[in-house]
Amino acid sequence: MRSMASYEARTRRFSRAEYERLIDLGVFQPGEAIELIGGELMVAEPQGTAHYTAIRKTAKALEAAFGPGWEVRTEGPIGLDDDSEPEPDVAVVSGSPEDYSRAHPSRPALTVEVSESSLAVDRRHKGSLYARAGLADYWILNLVDRVLEVYREPAPDPAAPFGWRYTRREVFDASARVNALAAAGSSIPVSYLLP
Amino acid sequence: MTQAERPVLRRWTRHEYERLIDHGFLAEDDPVELLDGLLLVKEPQHSAHRTAVLLVAKAVERAFGEGWFVQTQSPIILGDRSEPEPDVCVVRGSPRDYVDAHPTRPALVVEVAQSGLRLARGRKAAAYARARIADYWIVNLVDRVLEVHREPARPGPARRHWGYAAIETLGADATITPFSAPSAGIPVADLLP
């Protein structure tokens, strides 16, 4: 079951192809923060100063950790599956910007959401969506508790919103260092990410 | 900061909804209606549902008489973010009065509900109450009763959303008088399939 069973009423779903056509046609308001998640159009978390600062700090830290051959994207679309086009706060993809001039990247090596009011949604819904897509390394920079949550090893779970979840979860506080799966030998101080 | 427990759906305006239709995203006969900014998929039409719609249309047409007309599963406009298509509604005047724009203030709205009962009592009741629809009926096919919703009430200490303050449930042996046709009496049995 791909739908989110918690809704009392079913809404009209959009495919990713339809969503991209809606964008091309200019149906949405300029600058509107929306994402396609499992066929549904979701409103993204409003950007506070701490949220935006965290995105910039994380992007810089990841650029340094991954080095050449990797592209760090902030709030860029990911062509995740046929009915999802999320815009994670930070995503690390292989290659360079030109590689994605015709199609959005689909499988980031690392996906990061900066979470304040969206913490529950980022854990449960986005976590399930990214696990379903097989994304190996998903981080939530939790601004509420000032910790980094690292999610790995996706596996099926019928109770999850999209039928998958991460089975490994580690939490690091500001004094810890973290390594990215795809950047062997990286050791990033969590304090470099927090605002 | 408040925590959202589930994703927040993007709401559509009526203007955007019309653009979706113009661009072919929604066909005229797609089972979708715009309710409070959400593109809701309508309840599938089983034969009992269709029968109830026809029975209700016939009964209310007779009850209201001259100066009114009945439309079934056709759009009405309730503000910038709602363009629902109620199963039955009674509108003042004649169809030609609405050549240029959909009706906005029906005197009576009726939904026939089976699997969509929760939606009819929840989001739909809220949207109709907010639009100050004075008389809203749900033909409840599950329990074979008529639910009559009156007195639109705004959110406050007693309710989180718009809703109706007076809700009455009538069995098949009762008679209902529409709010705007005070001299008529419709046996509830005439509305049930």
Contacts between the chains, C-beta under 8 A, distances in Angstrom:
chain1	res1	chain2	res2	distance
A	4	B	6	7.3
A	4	B	7	7.8
A	6	B	6	6.0
A	8	B	118	5.2
A	8	B	119	6.2
A	8	B	122	6.0
A	8	B	123	7.2
A	9	B	38	7.2
A	9	B	40	5.2
A	9	B	41	7.6
A	9	B	116	7.9
A	9	B	118	7.8
A	9	B	119	4.6
A	9	B	122	7.8
A	9	B	123	6.0
A	10	B	40	7.1
A	10	B	41	4.4
A	11	B	9	6.5
A	11	B	38	5.4
A	11	B	39	5.4
A	11	B	40	6.0
A	11	B	41	6.7
A	12	B	26	7.3
A	12	B	30	7.8
A	12	B	32	4.9
A	12	B	39	3.9
A	12	B	40	7.5
A	12	B	41	5.9
A	14	B	25	7.9
A	18	B	25	6.4
A	21	B	23	7.8
A	22	B	25	7.4
A	25	B	19	7.7
A	25	B	23	6.0
A	27	B	16	6.0
A	27	B	19	5.7
A	27	B	20	7.2
A	27	B	23	7.6
A	34	B	10	5.1
A	37	B	7	6.2
A	40	B	7	7.1
A	40	B	9	6.1
A	41	B	9	6.6
A	41	B	10	3.9
A	42	B	7	4.4
A	42	B	8	6.3
A	42	B	9	6.4
A	42	B	10	6.4
A	43	B	7	7.9
A	43	B	8	4.4
A	43	B	9	7.2
A	43	B	10	5.2
A	116	B	1	5.5
A	117	B	1	4.9
A	117	B	2	6.1
A	117	B	3	5.9
A	117	B	4	5.8
A	118	B	4	6.1
A	119	B	3	6.0
A	120	B	3	5.4
A	120	B	4	6.6
A	120	B	5	5.4
A	120	B	6	7.7
A	121	B	4	5.6
A	121	B	5	7.6
A	121	B	6	6.4
A	121	B	7	5.2
A	125	B	6	6.9
A	125	B	7	5.5
A	144	B	1	7.5
